[in-house]
Amino acid sequence: MPFLERYLKGECAEVWADLVGLGGEVRRKSLLLDAEAVADETMRRARQNLEILIPRLATVRYGFAAPALEQRLEKVSRTITEPKLHPYVRRQIELAIAAGKADASALDPANNQAVQMNLIAYREEKAALEAELKRMKRLRPLENPRVFCEPERKTNEYLKHIERRGAGPLPISLRSWYKHIGYINFTGSHEILNPAGNAVADPLVVVSLADFYKAICYANPGDKSRVALSPDDLGKAGLPKVHPACSPRSITKSRSRTLPQISRLRTSSTEPTSSITSARRFNGPGFLDGNEAPIRHVS
């Protein structure tokens, strides 16, 4: 019986286990179209359930966020509030003061023209960041390109370039993800689902195909480089990397989870009637297996 037929009859986990078990043989001509059909159906279900889950998360006031923007705003605001001289500049002024060529007041950033010019640029950047974050809050999450962005017009072109640059085919499931879903970012905050300062939620993030393509282009040809599809759990939570093993999640290996990426995606968002149940089995926004909090908050 074809894999797709079995999949449609409900043997979802079994079909994926069989496909993974085939290894490289799955690309045999007699199997490839069937395997691709299963992957396409999986990602169509994922897309459908993500479009259900995102509004439900918004309903319970899950704060979808843009960590990079928020972190930059925090840094810029701190620079404006506490302006400092560049260490090299400060050292040169100290030498000039010691030589009697400058007054001690020159060490005050308020008296330094370069610092004041930089502050003008920082204030403009702060205003732009605040405006962008305010605009994000007004958008419905499904309309917010920083939360979800459907497949790009150049998807097929990007996929061809990536495989050419990588000197080999992408995983079948990853190709289907980018063909049917695109960019997704569940990073955010919620007192129950994703508490601040805690990496347990590990929300789903898959970078855009354009960013993935750029990462491939920057990698050195021939090197066995790891190209990140997502930040790791600490990065998503805005926490410092405290161990050398805390590297970005790559195509082949997750630092924080032992399940293959397709297993996490399948159990998180692809079962046809269980987008909420799967929020428990998935880790984000959600928790480790057995925690019922996600179901209570998004059902």
Buried (B, 14 or more C-beta within 10 A) or exposed (E): EEBBEBBBEEBBEEBBEBBEEEEEEBEEEEBEEBBBBBBBBBBBBBBBBBBEBBEBBBEBEBBBBBBEBBEBBEEBBEBBEEBEBEEEBBEBBBEEBEEEEBEEEBBEBEEBEEBEEBBEEBBEBBEEBBEEBEEBEEEEBEEBEBBBBBBBEEBEEBBEBBBEEBEEEBBBBBBBBBBBBBBBBBBBBBEBBBEEEEBBBBBBBBBBBBEBBBBBEEBEEEEEEBBBBBBBBBBBBBBEEEEEEBBBBBBEEBBBBEEBBBBBBBBBBBBEEBBBBBBBBBBBBBBEEEBEBBBEBBE
